[in-house]
Amino acid sequence: MPSISLAVVGLGMAAKPHLEALDLLRNHVEVAGLYTRTKAKAEAVSKQYGWPCFDSPEQIASDPEIDAVLLLTPPDQRHDLIELFSGAGKHILTEKPLERTYDAAAELVELCDYAGVKYGVVFQHRFREGAKQLRTLLSEGALGDIHLVRANIPWWRDQVYYDQAGRGTYARDGGGVLITQAIHVLDLMLSLTGPAKSVQAMCATTTAHKMEAEDFATAGIEFYSGAVGSIMATTATYPDTKETLVLDGSKASAHLEGSKLTVTYRDGSIDVFGERSGTKDGTGGGANPMAFPCDWHRDLIDDFALSIIEHRDPKVTGHDALMVHALIEAIENSSHTGSKVDVREAELSKAYI
């Protein structure tokens, strides 16, 4: 099978599932090497997996044998690296969020478009079994017309999480629970429902945390499809519970809890997909943000690699990610103004139903 050569840049907390996934994909994803500013960290990972280290991002950009870069740096360290790698013709797969604001994210998408390189985004929730089955059911019309959408993200982070330098700040992360945690569920929601039209929202920092940005957000949403809905996202719920996404349709209602999908039809019949009864499915919603398997990352990286080999778009592109950035921007603006706000119209893509 054809393979691609990929370099990994950044080895922070988000790296663990990526490294495990890449270890499973050695048959057609060759890791050319690793780079992070902390040399000891790079050397430790190199020893564990047997991948070499690079001395600088420029060394990666100048290597003609490298096809792509997996970028795992914080969002405030993205622009210059994406400008460098896209300019060198390297395809880019980046952790979420693209950047700290919609405008900055759109600039990165434009950079990759101009360079003619693929720009994939790590929204791994789309690759869960329950989510994939729900997408299939929607495409088949099994739920009928969707009239109500509910997203609930009741997660927990201890104060020690926000005591890390830059965590939960606008300068480094671009915000709090919305852009750092809830963005995954909101992206999945929009990929299933289509774009949001307007929001009425409130964001706040609870007394559970000392941090700059919000650890709680709630909003009512109107969708272009005619559906309405609500979201609630927080990292102040203890003990945490799994995130849920519920779509109520004219023929059936779908309840996605973690990876488990339960579909209840109007005739009373019920179908269950994904997680087996009695098993645990870590989602990263608790005190350990990385408490989940690498399967979803494996499938996402695999799709990105195959998109290069097959000369097609990856299943999650930078253009797709602009949709959720626009929604988060509108929620924050609505909270600041205390009024209903229209969601900026991002470019629609074929990934949206």
JOMOFEN-V109309 format. One record per helix or strand of 2 or more residues. SS is the DSSP state (alpha for helix, beta for strand). FROM is the first residue (numbers start at 1). LEN is the number of residues. If there is no record, write none. Layout:
ss=SS from=FROM len=LEN
ss=SS from=FROM len=LEN
This chain:
ss=beta from=4 len=6
ss=alpha from=15 len=10
ss=beta from=29 len=7
ss=alpha from=39 len=11
ss=alpha from=57 len=5
ss=beta from=68 len=4
ss=alpha from=75 len=3
ss=alpha from=79 len=9
ss=beta from=91 len=5
ss=alpha from=102 len=14
ss=beta from=119 len=4
ss=alpha from=124 len=4
ss=alpha from=129 len=11
ss=beta from=146 len=9
ss=alpha from=159 len=4
ss=alpha from=177 len=17
ss=beta from=196 len=9
ss=beta from=216 len=8
ss=beta from=228 len=7
ss=beta from=244 len=6
ss=beta from=252 len=6
ss=beta from=260 len=6
ss=beta from=270 len=4
ss=alpha from=295 len=15
ss=alpha from=318 len=20
ss=beta from=341 len=2
